[in-house]
Structures are given as C-alpha cells and as structure tokens.
Amino acid sequence: MNPSTSSVKQRRPESDWKLFLRLVPYARRNQGLLILCFVLLIPLSLAGAVQPLIVGQAVSLIRQEEVWPLLANFSVANGLNILSGLLLVTVIIRLLFVGWQGYLVQKVGQQMTAEIRNDLFDHVTSLAVRFFDRTPVGKLITRLTSDVEALGEVFSTGAIGILNDIFTIAVIIVIIFLRQWQLASLLVLMLLPVTAVIIYFQQQYRKANYKAREELSVLNAQLQENIVGIGVVQLFRRERFNSELFRNTNNKYIHEVDKTIFHDSAVSATLEWIALFAIAVVLWAGGVLVMREELSFGILAEFILFAPRLFDPLRRFAEKFTMLQAGFTAIERISDVLNEPIEIRDAVDSKGQLAESSAQSGEIRFEQVWFAYKGDEYVLKNLDFTIRPGEKVALVGPTGAGKSSIIRLLCRLYEPTKGRILVDGIDIRDLPQSELRRHIGVILQDGFLFAGDVKSNISLGERYSLEQIQKAAQSTNVASFIEDLPQGYDTQLRERGTNLSSGQKQLLAFARVAIREPKILVLDEATANLDVGTEVLIQTALDQLLEERTAIIIAHRLSTIRNVDRILVLKRGELIESGSHEELLTQNGLYASLYNLQALGDVK
Ligand SMILES: Nc1ncnc2c1ncn2[C@@H]1O[C@H](COP(=O)(O)OP(=O)(O)OP(=O)(O)O)[C@@H](O)[C@H]1O
C-alpha cells in the first residue's frame, strides 16, 4: 500500500463535528453577511412552500370545495384573480431573493476561502524545516490549492444551499401535516429509506474521495519533482521511465475518482425516480381518500405539487452532500496541515535580547550538543566549543561529517536533541527567531532567488533605500556585476533565479547579507561556484566584511581557509581536532592528511 494513504488512515480521529468547528472562527469573522444569507432563506422557502397551497385553493374554488375564509366572499372569477396575483407575488419574491442571496453566499464563500488560504500559507511558512524534510512540496501545494478550492466550493455553492434545502423540507413537512396528516405521514415515511440510502452512499463517497485526493497529492508531488529536476530527468534519459511512473500514479488516481463518480451517480439515480414514485403513491392513496369523500380535490392537487417539492430539495441536498463530503475531506486535509505543530517557536517570555549592534560581541558557544535528524541516529555528537567574538573559525571534515548541520542548529532551523547553543551568553531558544537571524548572516552554496528584481532580492522585503542597496553591493565588490545586468538593479530575476549562473546568484547572496550587517557571518561553501578571478575579488571584500565579525566558514578547498584563526575538524559528527592551520599540520592528524592530499592534487 501507498505509505501516504496508510498514514492518512491512522490519522482520522477528528470527527466531522470537530472538523466543522474548525470553520467557526472564519464564519464568525463574516458573521454579518452570513446572518443576512440565513435571513433571506425565510422568505425564499416560505414563498416556495405556499405555491402549492395557492394552486390547491384554485382547484378547490373551481370545484366549489371548502376554501380559505379570505376567498369565501368572492366570486370564482375574482377569487382566481386574487390567487393568480398571490402566485405572481411569490414568484417575484423568489426571483429577487434567489439572485441576491446567491450573490451573498458566493461572496462570503470566497472571503472565507481566501482567509483559510492565508492562514494555511502563514502556518506552512512557520513550520520547522524538519516538516519539509518529510513532506513533498507537491502535496503541500495540492492542499493549499485544490483542497482549499474544494472547500471554497462548499461555501459558495453548497453549505447555505443545504440549509436552504433543509429549511424548505421542514417548512413543507409542517404545512402538509397541517393540511392532511395521513397523506403527509405517507410522504414522510417515504423520506426515511431514501435518507438511509443517501447516507450509505455518501459515506462510501467520502472514503473514495479521500483516497482520490491523496492520489492527487502523489500525482502533484511527482509532477513537481519532474519539473524541478527536469535537467537531471533529461540528462539521464529518465523521460520514459518517469512517464511510466507518472502513468501508474495517474491510473490510480483515475481509479479512485471513478469510485467517487459511481457513488455520486448512485445517489442521483436513487433520487431520480423517487419524486415520481412519490407522486404515484400520493395519487393512489389520495384517490382512495377522494373516492371515500374524505379528501377534497384541492388538497389532493396540493399534495401532488408538494410531493416533488419535498423530494427535489432532498435530491439537491444529496447532490450537495457529495460536495459537502468533498469539502469535509478538504477540511480534514487542511486541518492536517494546520494541526502540524510549529516545533520551533519563540519562547513565551522571549526576554532574551541581544545587545544593540555596537555592544554585541558575537560569541558562539556549543554546550554538549547532540543532534539527530531522526530517532537516535546522531549526526552531531557531544559538540562542545566556544567561538570568541570576532574569531574566524573554519569547519572542516569529510562529506557528511555534519558541518552544515552545525550551521542549521546555530540558525535554529533545527533544535539540538541534547545540549544547548548560546549566542552572546543567551540560549538561542530564549531569543526571538527574528532577532537571532538578524544577527547571523548566512551565505550558502546555492543562494535562492525569488521572482522579482535584483533590488528586492537584496532587500528581501525590508525597507532599504536604493543607496543602501548599492552601498552593500559595492562593499562586497558585486556592484559592477549588477550594473552589467541588462537593467542593473531593476533586472527582473525569475523564480529560483534561473536566468543567473550559480556564481552570480552567490554574488547577490553576499550583498543580501552585507546590507544586514550581522555580527556573525556564516559561509557555507560560499565561494565554491566562483571563478578564480571573481573569487579573489570577493575574497578581498569578504576580508573587509569579516573584520570585527565572528565568522564560521565551511570550505572543502582547504587552501581558502589557511588564514582563519582556528580550524575545527569534524569526523562523523565528532570534533576530533582543533587548532590553527600550522598547529594542525604539526599534529599530523585528519586535517594534515586532507590538506596534504589536496596539495598533492593541486600540484598535479
Ligand atoms: N534533512 C536531513 N534529514 C536526515 N538526515 C540528514 C539531513 N540532512 C543531512 N542529513 C545527514 O546528516 C549528516 C551530516 O550532514 P551535513 O549536511 O551536516 O554534512 P556536511 O558535513 O555539511 O556534508 P557536506 O560536506 O557534503 O556538505 C549526513 O550523514 C546526512 O546524511
């Protein structure tokens, strides 16, 4: 079985009622409009329900049967005129109110959907990186788009319509019982098995729909993976293989969708004939009563009109019910995301405050830090070191030794499993995340760029003037590169910056960090993508930038870190050597052998 579906099955403890309550806050925010929608239901349903009564009165009038006292004093012709007028009034009321109410319902629905979408976005962007490690992007996108859309549909076309139908059914039931209880009982008795059938099919529909949505997520995840990795897909000629995989998932999806269609159609089919059947039953039973002179023709006519009016809302109700079920599936899936705890939160009393920039020192201390991405597979073991203010420290070690993990912990993208990390003597868990990240500037090997222009990719939503941006670019020696772009600082960059080379992206990342003037700088293979000429240029700028700042540098090319104050050597998550370049060379340990190997390679 697909692991995603099995995990979903375990996670279905939330009852429909609880799911429904999730929507209450959104409904509350749109209270006014919602109440108006409900109020409009009253004239709508009443106008619909009295129409058969009016027609019944007309029949009674013609057949000289008992009529409303109101009509008793009029001639047949005048009585018919009054009844036609009344019928016209009900028709006009319905016409006017159906349009108005329909508009309002759509409006409220869209507003609530938009609010849910916003909340989901905020929540998703606050989740810890750990969540994204285990959640494919395509799945999240499905939830943020088509699930929210399905929910929107419930609001805009379904939910209030269902209330309308229930209300209409209730009004009709009351009226028919007041008119003739035997025929009324007969109709209501017929409602019961039909309702049972609907409930059965809708439950089946719900299950099928949940699975279909899961398959859609898998489909989207696959699609997203293939689009993002299109380069690798084509280079390794995986098109056919991946198409096959995609086709399989697509088939599974269609198979599940087929099931939903079957259950949906089953409900419609059941209800299709039931209204006609109800008329037949009323005619038969009513005919018997009329012959026994226990029922007037007028009332029989009313019941013949009431029968479809009772079952039609039920049919509409059932049709919407499938949509409502789809909506419940959507809320369930949206709640899954909204219930995902925000693992890394600011402490409630984030009293910790780093000193203002002039006074802060930029000291970093790891105290017996252990860390595992999952379970107890520790990738960092008992790290215990202090980086003094202004010190430049390099992290060195074989691939997978845990260098980047140290950075992720320092920036609090993950939290240590054991031990603690202090910046300027304050546990980073006690610092507001925004403050921590303002003090640490990170330059990664693969800088991510957002769709927008160069300026906004440097300022990243903060209010820096163009002068400040230009100054930051100059200070990191990247100004000339930016000015060479077609529109300079206004050049539009595409999502993920695919119109820039990796090296160019990295150059922008330097300006992005420099403008923030962080006290601590982290460079993770930051110059790896640059050509030698550019690297020298950047290195000079970097030396300036690093002055008076604490720095952690990760570099595989050991020649680039020879001048740092201290080198920490890691092996399988453990700190095994520490000292200056010369000291480590004389120790003749892992560093020395790595360095000598590289030197050998360079000589070649
Ligand atoms: N998101 C993750 N989930 C699970 N394990 C991870 C994750 N990221 C890294 N690891 C594991 O943690 C270990 C350390 O990874 P890390 O990226 O810190 O190494 P590194 O020293 O920076 O390597 P490199 O020099 O290749 O960049 C590796 O064994 C890796 O498999």
The ligand as a Tripos MOL2 file, in Angstrom:
@<TRIPOS>MOLECULE
LIG
   31    33     1     0     0
SMALL
NO_CHARGES

@<TRIPOS>ATOM
      1 N1         17.4310   16.7280    6.2880 N.pl3     1 LIG1
      2 C1         18.1120   15.6520    6.6780 C.ar      1 LIG1
      3 N2         17.4640   14.5500    7.1260 N.ar      1 LIG1
      4 C2         18.1480   13.4670    7.5310 C.ar      1 LIG1
      5 N3         19.4700   13.3670    7.5120 N.ar      1 LIG1
      6 C3         20.1820   14.4150    7.0700 C.ar      1 LIG1
      7 C4         19.5420   15.6000    6.6300 C.ar      1 LIG1
      8 N4         20.4970   16.4670    6.2480 N.ar      1 LIG1
      9 C5         21.6800   15.8540    6.4450 C.ar      1 LIG1
     10 N5         21.4900   14.6280    6.9420 N.ar      1 LIG1
     11 C6         22.5540   13.6770    7.3290 C.3       1 LIG1
     12 O1         23.3320   14.2960    8.3050 O.3       1 LIG1
     13 C7         24.7110   14.0270    8.1160 C.3       1 LIG1
     14 C8         25.5000   15.3050    8.1290 C.3       1 LIG1
     15 O2         25.0940   16.1050    7.0530 O.3       1 LIG1
     16 P1         25.6750   17.5550    6.7780 P.3       1 LIG1
     17 O3         24.9320   18.1360    5.6470 O.co2     1 LIG1
     18 O4         25.7130   18.2960    8.0580 O.co2     1 LIG1
     19 O5         27.1580   17.1820    6.3440 O.3       1 LIG1
     20 P2         28.3020   18.1310    5.7950 P.3       1 LIG1
     21 O6         29.4670   17.8740    6.6320 O.co2     1 LIG1
     22 O7         27.8240   19.5210    5.6910 O.co2     1 LIG1
     23 O8         28.4860   17.4940    4.3640 O.3       1 LIG1
     24 P3         28.9910   18.1930    3.0040 P.3       1 LIG1
     25 O9         30.4200   18.4640    3.1730 O.co2     1 LIG1
     26 O10        28.7460   17.1290    1.9960 O.co2     1 LIG1
     27 O11        28.1450   19.4110    2.7870 O.co2     1 LIG1
     28 C9         24.8200   13.2610    6.8210 C.3       1 LIG1
     29 O12        25.0740   11.9130    7.1350 O.3       1 LIG1
     30 C10        23.4750   13.3830    6.1740 C.3       1 LIG1
     31 O13        23.1160   12.1650    5.5780 O.3       1 LIG1
@<TRIPOS>BOND
     1     1     2 1
     2     2     3 ar
     3     2     7 ar
     4     3     4 ar
     5     4     5 ar
     6     5     6 ar
     7     6     7 ar
     8     6    10 ar
     9     7     8 ar
    10     8     9 ar
    11     9    10 ar
    12    10    11 1
    13    11    12 1
    14    11    30 1
    15    12    13 1
    16    13    14 1
    17    13    28 1
    18    14    15 1
    19    15    16 1
    20    16    17 2
    21    16    18 1
    22    16    19 1
    23    19    20 1
    24    20    21 2
    25    20    22 1
    26    20    23 1
    27    23    24 1
    28    24    25 2
    29    24    26 1
    30    24    27 1
    31    28    29 1
    32    28    30 1
    33    30    31 1
@<TRIPOS>SUBSTRUCTURE
     1 LIG1         1 GROUP 0 **** ****
